Amino acid sequence: MMDLRVLIHAPRGRDGNVVQTVLSGQGIPSLVCAGEDELIAALQQGAAAVILTEEALPQLLSDDRLLAWLKQQPPWSDFPFVVLATKREGRRADNDFHSLHSLGNLVLLERPLNPETLASAAESAVRARRRQYAAREHLEELKRTRSELEGLNGELEDRILMRTRELASANDRLMKEINERERAQQALTQVQKMEAIGRLTGGIAHDFNNLLHVVNMNLELVSLYAKEEKVKPVVERAKSAARRGARLTNQLLSFARSQSLLPKLTRVNQLILGMKDLLEISVGSGVEVELDLCEEDAAVVLDPSQLEMAILNLAVNSRDAMPEGGKLKIATGTRYLDEDPDIEPGDYVLICATDSGSGIPSNILPKVFDPFFTTKPVGTGTGLGLSQVYGFTRQSSGITRIRSAEGQGTTVEMLFPQADAEGEEATAVRQQPEVPALAGACHILVVEDDPDVRRVIVECLSLIGYKVTEAANGSEALAQLAAVKPDLLVVDYAMPDMTGAEVISEARKLVGNLPVILATGYADMAAVERLAGKPRILRKPFDIAQLGDAVSGVLEEAKDRAVA
């Protein structure tokens, strides 16, 4: 190997060959270089050490190539030189001393010397060079290791960066899911709260509705029985108060989705056009009412009177939000919705009320559909307007939405499933209030669990001239039906043992197709239609004329069917 050979440079005599012979005897490979050029070239190719004679130094050191090569050595290298010097008396000159030590790693041997000394010096130089080569390999290994570590660190950093991005993305997804879950939980909590409030208000309103019914009909009886004219204005004022109370209970029942609705095909644009004058009167002269009705024939199946009340409630709320005047815009339209999470996909009719009022603060907006919640001063509002809108739309298979910001007005949207405009529109046939000629021949069974309500209905029907029997519950009514079949059944819906729909269903099993009036302020119309078809609905509270109209109308229809 060239890296382990010893270069010999002895330009005079046979010194070079003698040195090579000594080294060969020790198994050390060597190369004799005749001149400086050959020595420099051999050094550049590789060697373990150089043995040279002192007389070769002046010429060799005068050549800058050797010193330049020494300066360019890598950090691990300290190339060894063995110089065979001529023996001198005394101390060497300073110039000669500096010349010798410019070679760096130097071993100086004075001649004459024995072969063993030369061989030992050469072996020492080669061993030292071997250690340098070992250091070189170690440094190269360290360099490779460092490079590998840098590569691994770079790869690790890339992985950490990628993992950090993945974790950040996962965290974003998690936070989004948490936020969505919180929104869903808030929505569920709101729904549960509204349902609980609805059940509470529905129960209270139902009982209060019965009380108003008793008050209203007894006031009518008072007006019929009283002989003095001065009693009638007093009764009329009391009846007016009872009617206002009835409107409030209707709003409560509507919020609770417990209102007994009378749905029919309703063309929204026609209904709104028909109530424009009423809207303008309700909001006053300071508010401009604008109608922006769609060209489509927007038809829905709902209770038109309740829709009118909902629109009026929105108009009154808008008026109160614009005390200095403003603009109320009522718009309609049709939409196809298939990606709305709150409603089933399909065609919908949109009714939108937008005002230019003061708007609603964001902290109050979630509460506006709560019953009895109002921002109006005490005595100027019931807090039931938006509650009625909310409950009515939900009960009519629709939804209500509100958008508002302070100083930017308010928009309330009602969405209802669109109906076939070509469908047959039901028409309500109202009979003129009169006493039928054969009223005394007709037998009516009144089924009502509330004794006060039952008593006043029985008394009013008796006053008209009908023969009336009564039952306090469904079981008692079925027992009477088994004995005697009446001409008409007047039954309440909400009763403790059986609902009115169940009573109607069981009665028809006993006596056949019996004419029926379902008198109630609350009715699950789906359950009614499932069990009893579509009986005549008489909504509480009603007066004597309405009761008489309903009874005579149903009896007349039954008579016509019998003749046909």
KOLLUMDREN-376448 format. One record per residue (C-alpha): residue in three letters; z, y, x. Coordinates in steps of 0.1 Angstrom, whole numbers, padded with zeros to 4 digits, always signed. Layout:
ALAZYX/...
end
This chain:
MET+0000+0000+0000/MET-0010+0034+0014/ASP+0022+0050+0000/LEU+0043+0028+0024/ARG+0022+0031+0056/VAL+0033+0050+0086/LEU+0008+0075+0101/ILE+0007+0078+0139/HIS-0007+0108+0157/ALA-0005+0107+0196/PRO-0036+0124+0211/ARG-0028+0115+0247/GLY-0031+0081+0265/ARG-0021+0049+0248/ASP+0010+0061+0230/GLY-0005+0057+0196/ASN-0015+0020+0202/VAL+0020+0013+0217/VAL+0038+0027+0187/GLN+0015+0008+0163/THR+0023-0024+0182/VAL+0060-0018+0179/LEU+0057-0012+0141/SER+0035-0042+0136/GLY+0062-0063+0152/GLN+0086-0051+0125/GLY+0061-0057+0097/ILE+0056-0020+0090/PRO+0020-0011+0081/SER+0006+0018+0101/LEU-0025+0039+0108/VAL-0033+0057+0140/CYS-0049+0091+0134/ALA-0070+0105+0163/GLY-0071+0141+0151/GLU-0056+0166+0128/ASP-0083+0163+0102/GLU-0078+0126+0099/LEU-0040+0130+0097/ILE-0043+0156+0069/ALA-0067+0134+0050/ALA-0044+0104+0053/LEU-0014+0124+0042/GLN-0032+0135+0011/GLN-0041+0098+0004/GLY-0005+0087+0007/ALA+0020+0077+0034/ALA+0057+0069+0039/ALA+0062+0088+0072/VAL+0045+0103+0102/ILE+0053+0095+0139/LEU+0038+0120+0163/THR+0042+0131+0198/GLU+0056+0165+0208/GLU+0025+0176+0225/ALA+0005+0172+0193/LEU+0027+0197+0175/PRO+0012+0230+0187/GLN-0023+0222+0175/LEU-0010+0206+0143/LEU+0013+0234+0134/SER-0014+0260+0141/ASP-0033+0244+0112/ASP-0020+0259+0079/ARG-0031+0228+0059/LEU-0001+0208+0070/LEU+0025+0235+0061/ALA+0006+0241+0028/TRP+0008+0204+0020/LEU+0045+0204+0027/LYS+0051+0234+0005/GLN+0032+0217-0023/GLN+0054+0186-0023/PRO+0069+0178-0057/PRO+0107+0182-0062/TRP+0114+0145-0056/SER+0095+0145-0022/ASP+0110+0153+0013/PHE+0084+0138+0036/PRO+0099+0123+0068/PHE+0086+0130+0104/VAL+0096+0112+0136/VAL+0088+0133+0167/LEU+0087+0116+0201/ALA+0098+0145+0224/THR+0096+0148+0261/LYS+0130+0147+0278/ARG+0140+0181+0291/GLU+0169+0194+0311/GLY+0190+0219+0292/ARG+0185+0235+0258/ARG+0150+0239+0242/ALA+0136+0273+0237/ASP+0142+0289+0203/ASN+0104+0290+0195/ASP+0101+0252+0202/PHE+0132+0246+0181/HIS+0119+0265+0151/SER+0085+0249+0154/LEU+0100+0214+0153/HIS+0122+0222+0123/SER+0094+0237+0103/LEU+0084+0202+0095/GLY+0116+0198+0073/ASN+0128+0162+0073/LEU+0127+0155+0110/VAL+0140+0128+0134/LEU+0137+0138+0170/LEU+0135+0109+0196/GLU+0133+0117+0233/ARG+0112+0096+0256/PRO+0114+0072+0272/LEU+0130+0051+0244/ASN+0132+0014+0238/PRO+0112-0003+0210/GLU+0142-0011+0189/THR+0151+0026+0186/LEU+0116+0035+0175/ALA+0115+0006+0151/SER+0149+0015+0136/ALA+0138+0052+0131/ALA+0106+0041+0115/GLU+0124+0017+0091/SER+0149+0044+0082/ALA+0120+0068+0074/VAL+0103+0042+0053/ARG+0135+0034+0034/ALA+0141+0071+0027/ARG+0106+0074+0014/ARG+0111+0044-0008/ARG+0142+0061-0023/GLN+0120+0092-0029/TYR+0094+0070-0047/ALA+0122+0055-0068/ALA+0134+0090-0076/ARG+0098+0099-0086/GLU+0096+0069-0109/HIS+0130+0078-0124/LEU+0119+0114-0129/GLU+0086+0102-0144/GLU+0106+0079-0167/LEU+0128+0108-0177/LYS+0097+0129-0183/ARG+0082+0102-0205/THR+0115+0097-0222/ARG+0118+0135-0228/SER+0083+0135-0241/GLU+0090+0106-0264/LEU+0122+0123-0275/GLU+0104+0155-0282/GLY+0078+0136-0301/LEU+0106+0118-0321/ASN+0124+0151-0326/GLY+0092+0166-0339/GLU+0086+0136-0362/LEU+0123+0137-0373/GLU+0120+0174-0380/ASP+0088+0168-0400/ARG+0106+0140-0419/ILE+0136+0162-0424/LEU+0114+0191-0436/MET+0095+0167-0459/ARG+0127+0151-0471/THR+0142+0186-0476/ARG+0112+0195-0497/GLU+0115+0163-0517/LEU+0152+0170-0522/ALA+0145+0206-0532/SER+0118+0194-0556/ALA+0142+0167-0570/ASN+0169+0193-0573/ASP+0145+0216-0591/ARG+0136+0188-0615/LEU+0173+0180-0619/MET+0182+0216-0626/LYS+0153+0218-0650/GLU+0164+0186-0668/ILE+0200+0200-0668/ASN+0188+0232-0683/GLU+0167+0214-0709/ARG+0196+0192-0717/GLU+0219+0222-0720/ARG+0193+0238-0743/ALA+0190+0206-0763/GLN+0228+0204-0765/GLN+0231+0240-0776/ALA+0204+0234-0802/LEU+0222+0203-0814/THR+0255+0221-0815/GLN+0239+0249-0835/VAL+0223+0224-0859/GLN+0256+0206-0863/LYS+0274+0239-0869/MET+0249+0250-0894/GLU+0250+0216-0912/ALA+0288+0217-0913/ILE+0288+0253-0926/GLY+0261+0242-0951/ARG+0281+0214-0964/LEU+0311+0237-0968/THR+0293+0265-0984/GLY+0273+0241-1006/GLY+0305+0225-1020/ILE+0321+0259-1026/ALA+0289+0273-1042/HIS+0285+0243-1064/ASP+0320+0245-1078/PHE+0317+0283-1081/ASN+0284+0279-1099/ASN+0300+0258-1125/LEU+0327+0284-1130/LEU+0300+0311-1134/HIS+0282+0289-1158/VAL+0313+0286-1180/VAL+0320+0324-1178/ASN+0283+0333-1186/MET+0280+0310-1216/ASN+0314+0319-1230/LEU+0305+0356-1227/GLU+0274+0348-1248/LEU+0296+0330-1274/VAL+0318+0361-1274/SER+0288+0383-1281/LEU+0278+0360-1309/TYR+0312+0358-1325/ALA+0323+0394-1320/LYS+0318+0416-1350/GLU+0324+0449-1334/GLU+0296+0467-1317/LYS+0318+0481-1289/VAL+0324+0446-1276/LYS+0287+0440-1268/PRO+0285+0466-1239/VAL+0317+0451-1224/VAL+0302+0416-1226/GLU+0269+0428-1212/ARG+0287+0443-1181/ALA+0305+0411-1176/LYS+0273+0391-1179/SER+0256+0414-1154/ALA+0284+0407-1129/ALA+0281+0370-1136/ARG+0244+0372-1129/ARG+0251+0389-1096/GLY+0275+0361-1088/ALA+0249+0336-1098/ARG+0224+0351-1073/LEU+0250+0349-1046/THR+0257+0312-1053/ASN+0220+0306-1054/GLN+0218+0321-1019/LEU+0247+0299-1007/LEU+0231+0268-1022/SER+0198+0277-1007/PHE+0214+0281-0972/ALA+0231+0247-0977/ARG+0198+0232-0988/SER+0215+0222-1020/GLN+0196+0244-1043/SER+0178+0226-1071/LEU+0143+0239-1064/LEU+0114+0237-1088/PRO+0085+0234-1064/LYS+0049+0239-1076/LEU+0016+0248-1060/THR+0019+0284-1050/ARG-0008+0307-1035/VAL+0011+0328-1010/ASN-0013+0357-1009/GLN-0013+0361-1047/LEU+0025+0359-1049/ILE+0029+0386-1022/LEU+0003+0409-1038/GLY+0021+0405-1071/MET+0053+0417-1056/LYS+0040+0446-1036/ASP+0054+0471-1060/LEU+0087+0454-1060/LEU+0088+0455-1022/GLU+0079+0492-1021/ILE+0107+0500-1046/SER+0132+0478-1026/VAL+0126+0494-0992/GLY+0123+0530-1005/SER+0099+0558-0999/GLY+0108+0561-0962/VAL+0094+0527-0953/GLU+0057+0521-0953/VAL+0048+0486-0966/GLU+0016+0471-0951/LEU+0001+0438-0962/ASP-0021+0419-0938/LEU-0031+0388-0958/CYS-0054+0362-0944/GLU-0088+0354-0959/GLU-0079+0317-0964/ASP-0065+0305-0997/ALA-0030+0298-0982/ALA-0014+0274-1006/VAL+0020+0257-1004/VAL+0042+0236-1026/LEU+0075+0253-1031/ASP+0097+0272-1055/PRO+0079+0306-1059/SER+0110+0324-1072/GLN+0129+0313-1041/LEU+0100+0324-1019/GLU+0101+0358-1036/MET+0138+0361-1030/ALA+0133+0351-0993/ILE+0107+0378-0988/LEU+0128+0404-1007/ASN+0158+0395-0985/LEU+0136+0401-0954/ALA+0124+0434-0968/VAL+0159+0446-0975/ASN+0171+0436-0940/SER+0142+0455-0925/ARG+0150+0486-0947/ASP+0186+0486-0934/ALA+0173+0484-0898/MET+0152+0515-0904/PRO+0176+0541-0918/GLU+0153+0569-0906/GLY+0122+0552-0920/GLY+0095+0531-0904/LYS+0070+0504-0912/LEU+0073+0469-0927/LYS+0043+0446-0922/ILE+0040+0414-0942/ALA+0013+0391-0928/THR+0001+0357-0937/GLY-0020+0331-0919/THR-0028+0295-0914/ARG-0020+0275-0882/TYR-0026+0240-0870/LEU+0005+0230-0849/ASP+0005+0198-0829/GLU+0028+0206-0799/ASP+0057+0223-0816/PRO+0089+0203-0810/ASP+0106+0216-0841/ILE+0081+0205-0868/GLU+0057+0177-0875/PRO+0020+0181-0865/GLY-0002+0195-0892/ASP-0015+0225-0910/TYR+0010+0252-0918/VAL+0010+0285-0937/LEU+0027+0314-0918/ILE+0045+0343-0936/CYS+0056+0369-0911/ALA+0077+0400-0917/THR+0077+0426-0889/ASP+0096+0459-0889/SER+0098+0488-0865/GLY+0135+0490-0867/SER+0164+0491-0842/GLY+0162+0454-0833/ILE+0189+0429-0828/PRO+0210+0426-0796/SER+0205+0393-0777/ASN+0241+0383-0781/ILE+0239+0386-0819/LEU+0205+0370-0824/PRO+0217+0334-0824/LYS+0242+0342-0852/VAL+0220+0359-0877/PHE+0213+0328-0898/ASP+0251+0321-0902/PRO+0263+0327-0937/PHE+0285+0358-0942/PHE+0275+0371-0907/THR+0264+0407-0910/THR+0263+0438-0888/LYS+0264+0461-0918/PRO+0295+0481-0927/VAL+0321+0465-0951/GLY+0309+0466-0987/THR+0272+0471-0979/GLY+0261+0435-0973/THR+0270+0399-0980/GLY+0256+0383-0949/LEU+0236+0358-0971/GLY+0201+0372-0969/LEU+0189+0355-0937/SER+0210+0324-0946/GLN+0190+0321-0978/VAL+0157+0324-0959/TYR+0169+0298-0934/GLY+0181+0273-0960/PHE+0151+0278-0983/THR+0125+0271-0956/ARG+0144+0241-0943/GLN+0147+0227-0979/SER+0110+0233-0984/SER+0101+0213-0952/GLY+0095+0244-0932/ILE+0112+0264-0904/THR+0123+0300-0899/ARG+0121+0317-0865/ILE+0132+0352-0854/ARG+0122+0374-0825/SER+0139+0407-0818/ALA+0149+0431-0790/GLU+0169+0462-0792/GLY+0147+0492-0799/GLN+0116+0470-0804/GLY+0119+0459-0840/THR+0123+0424-0855/THR+0099+0397-0865/VAL+0109+0368-0888/GLU+0084+0340-0893/MET+0085+0314-0921/LEU+0063+0283-0917/PHE+0055+0260-0946/PRO+0033+0228-0947/GLN-0001+0238-0962/ALA-0010+0223-0995/ASP-0044+0214-1010/ALA-0055+0246-1027/GLU-0076+0226-1051/GLY-0046+0207-1064/GLU-0035+0211-1100/GLU-0011+0240-1103/ALA+0018+0232-1125/THR+0025+0257-1152/ALA+0059+0262-1167/VAL+0058+0262-1205/ARG+0085+0284-1219/GLN+0094+0280-1256/GLN+0105+0310-1276/PRO+0143+0308-1282/GLU+0146+0297-1318/VAL+0166+0272-1339/PRO+0143+0242-1347/ALA+0140+0234-1384/LEU+0152+0199-1379/ALA+0178+0206-1353/GLY+0205+0190-1374/ALA+0186+0157-1374/CYS+0185+0155-1336/HIS+0213+0138-1316/ILE+0220+0150-1281/LEU+0243+0133-1256/VAL+0258+0157-1230/VAL+0271+0141-1197/GLU+0291+0164-1175/ASP+0322+0157-1154/ASP+0335+0193-1155/PRO+0354+0196-1188/ASP+0349+0234-1191/VAL+0312+0232-1185/ARG+0308+0202-1208/ARG+0328+0220-1236/VAL+0307+0252-1235/ILE+0274+0232-1234/VAL+0285+0212-1264/GLU+0296+0242-1283/CYS+0264+0261-1276/LEU+0242+0231-1287/SER+0264+0227-1318/LEU+0260+0264-1325/ILE+0222+0260-1324/GLY+0226+0232-1349/TYR+0222+0200-1330/LYS+0245+0169-1334/VAL+0262+0165-1301/THR+0283+0138-1285/GLU+0297+0141-1250/ALA+0306+0119-1220/ALA+0327+0127-1190/ASN+0309+0105-1165/GLY+0280+0081-1161/SER+0299+0050-1171/GLU+0311+0065-1203/ALA+0276+0078-1211/LEU+0260+0043-1206/ALA+0287+0028-1229/GLN+0277+0053-1256/LEU+0240+0046-1251/ALA+0246+0009-1255/ALA+0260+0017-1290/VAL+0238+0045-1302/LYS+0205+0058-1288/PRO+0204+0097-1288/ASP+0173+0117-1292/LEU+0180+0136-1259/LEU+0201+0132-1228/VAL+0215+0163-1211/VAL+0231+0153-1178/ASP+0246+0169-1148/TYR+0234+0158-1113/ALA+0265+0159-1091/MET+0292+0136-1106/PRO+0318+0115-1089/ASP+0309+0079-1101/MET+0271+0082-1106/THR+0246+0109-1100/GLY+0226+0123-1129/ALA+0195+0106-1115/GLU+0213+0072-1115/VAL+0225+0078-1151/ILE+0189+0086-1161/SER+0176+0054-1144/GLU+0202+0031-1160/ALA+0198+0048-1194/ARG+0161+0041-1194/LYS+0167+0005-1186/LEU+0190+0003-1217/VAL+0171+0023-1243/GLY+0136+0028-1229/ASN+0118+0061-1222/LEU+0146+0086-1233/PRO+0139+0124-1232/VAL+0161+0139-1205/ILE+0172+0174-1192/LEU+0189+0175-1158/ALA+0212+0205-1160/THR+0224+0214-1125/GLY+0227+0240-1098/TYR+0224+0213-1071/ALA+0200+0183-1070/ASP+0185+0161-1044/MET+0150+0163-1059/ALA+0137+0134-1037/ALA+0165+0112-1050/VAL+0159+0124-1086/GLU+0121+0117-1084/ARG+0127+0083-1068/LEU+0151+0072-1096/ALA+0142+0092-1126/GLY+0106+0105-1121/LYS+0103+0142-1129/PRO+0127+0152-1157/ARG+0130+0187-1170/ILE+0153+0208-1147/LEU+0176+0234-1162/ARG+0191+0254-1134/LYS+0228+0265-1137/PRO+0240+0290-1146/PHE+0219+0293-1178/ASP+0224+0311-1211/ILE+0222+0299-1246/ALA+0185+0309-1250/GLN+0175+0290-1219/LEU+0194+0260-1231/GLY+0178+0262-1266/ASP+0143+0267-1251/ALA+0147+0237-1228/VAL+0161+0214-1255/SER+0135+0223-1282/GLY+0107+0221-1256/VAL+0116+0186-1244/LEU+0121+0174-1280/GLU+0088+0188-1290/GLU+0070+0171-1261/ALA+0087+0138-1270/LYS+0075+0142-1306/ASP+0040+0150-1295/ARG+0039+0119-1273/ALA+0052+0097-1302/VAL+0025+0110-1325/ALA-0002+0104-1299/
end
